[in-house]
Amino acid sequence: MADIKIYHNPNCSKSRATLALLEENDVSPEIVYYLETPPSRDELKSLLTKLGLGIRDLVRSNEAEFGELGLDNESLSEEIIFDYVTEHPNLMQRPIVVKGERAIIGRPPENVLDLI
């Protein structure tokens, strides 16, 4: 099976459920603990291309930093949002599962089945 990578937060129930679902389907993904090793700006851009999303679509609006950083301000440039997400990786939707040139967000975890 092609290499699969999961951007994983072990404290997130959806992330844990997605990883468990992968393992139940005999997939041993590369696990990226993105809170410990945040993706670079280039890596984020690559992920967004694979997801078919914009940076604003990747940001979790229910995180405290969302309000603190003023991310609800539509006039913020994408470059500023990229800076905030690389500095505060907990703002990223999770988990993100990547296989080749495709990626999905594991919300709900069953979304991952489309990749395997």
Solvent accessible surface area in square Angstrom, and as a share of the most:
residue,aa,sasa,rsa
1,M,158,0.71
2,A,58,0.45
3,D,132,0.69
4,I,8,0.04
5,K,60,0.25
6,I,0,0.00
7,Y,5,0.02
8,H,7,0.03
9,N,9,0.05
10,P,61,0.39
11,N,129,0.66
12,C,9,0.05
13,S,68,0.44
14,K,78,0.33
15,S,0,0.00
16,R,120,0.44
17,A,44,0.34
18,T,0,0.00
19,L,24,0.12
20,A,41,0.32
21,L,32,0.16
22,L,0,0.00
23,E,93,0.42
24,E,129,0.58
25,N,60,0.31
26,D,136,0.71
27,V,8,0.05
28,S,110,0.71
29,P,17,0.10
30,E,104,0.47
31,I,60,0.30
32,V,25,0.14
33,Y,90,0.34
34,Y,0,0.00
35,L,68,0.34
36,E,141,0.63
37,T,92,0.54
38,P,57,0.36
39,P,4,0.02
40,S,64,0.41
41,R,70,0.26
42,D,109,0.57
43,E,62,0.28
44,L,0,0.00
45,K,81,0.34
46,S,49,0.32
47,L,6,0.03
48,L,12,0.06
49,T,110,0.64
50,K,51,0.22
51,L,27,0.14
52,G,65,0.62
53,L,64,0.32
54,G,33,0.32
55,I,2,0.01
56,R,80,0.29
57,D,82,0.42
58,L,0,0.00
59,V,15,0.09
60,R,22,0.08
61,S,75,0.49
62,N,117,0.60
63,E,34,0.15
64,A,70,0.54
65,E,39,0.17
66,F,39,0.16
67,G,52,0.50
68,E,134,0.60
69,L,45,0.22
70,G,24,0.23
71,L,7,0.04
72,D,95,0.49
73,N,71,0.37
74,E,137,0.62
75,S,95,0.61
76,L,32,0.16
77,S,53,0.34
78,E,96,0.43
79,E,88,0.39
80,I,68,0.35
81,I,2,0.01
82,F,10,0.04
83,D,54,0.28
84,Y,52,0.20
85,V,1,0.01
86,T,34,0.20
87,E,115,0.52
88,H,52,0.23
89,P,15,0.09
90,N,35,0.18
91,L,0,0.00
92,M,1,0.00
93,Q,40,0.18
94,R,27,0.10
95,P,0,0.00
96,I,1,0.00
97,V,0,0.00
98,V,14,0.08
99,K,54,0.23
100,G,49,0.47
101,E,140,0.63
102,R,126,0.46
103,A,10,0.08
104,I,27,0.14
105,I,31,0.16
106,G,0,0.00
107,R,83,0.30
108,P,74,0.46
109,P,15,0.10
110,E,100,0.45
111,N,50,0.26
112,V,0,0.00
113,L,77,0.38
114,D,102,0.53
115,L,4,0.02
116,I,58,0.29
